Amino acid sequence: MTVKETQPRQRKTRQLDAVLHAVRGEKDFLSAADVFTKLKTAGETVGLATVYRNLASLAASGVLDQLRSPDGTMMYRECGVAHHHHHLVCRNCGKTEEFQLKGLEETLGELARKNGYSDIEHVVELTGLCADCGEESQQ
């Protein structure tokens, strides 16, 4: 998936391509600081504010997933699936699983309509301990 295919009005720049390239293929979520460091190490000349702006733009266009870490930092990763989905996040190691739950979208839509809301959006992030971290805490 390219930025151009996802959001045609988004201006494609060298910095945008560099940010996307830095995130592409990473299995873990990265912070803007992580992406900035990765770009600097690769010899890219891009400012931290530009990294933040491009990550937010790529997330808004659906190219990147974003979630908030337990310490409040926004984290980004290339979307593994092209459709709307949710995340299970280990609050200890950061392991993240994408999931869908049959009927959830309809239930949330009905809840919104019953309360007079329209044009709704939602984010579902379940946090807990993954199996590995749960076992470690039991020992």
Order of alpha helices (4+ residues) and beta strands (2+ residues): alpha-alpha-beta-alpha-alpha-beta-beta-beta-beta-alpha-beta-alpha
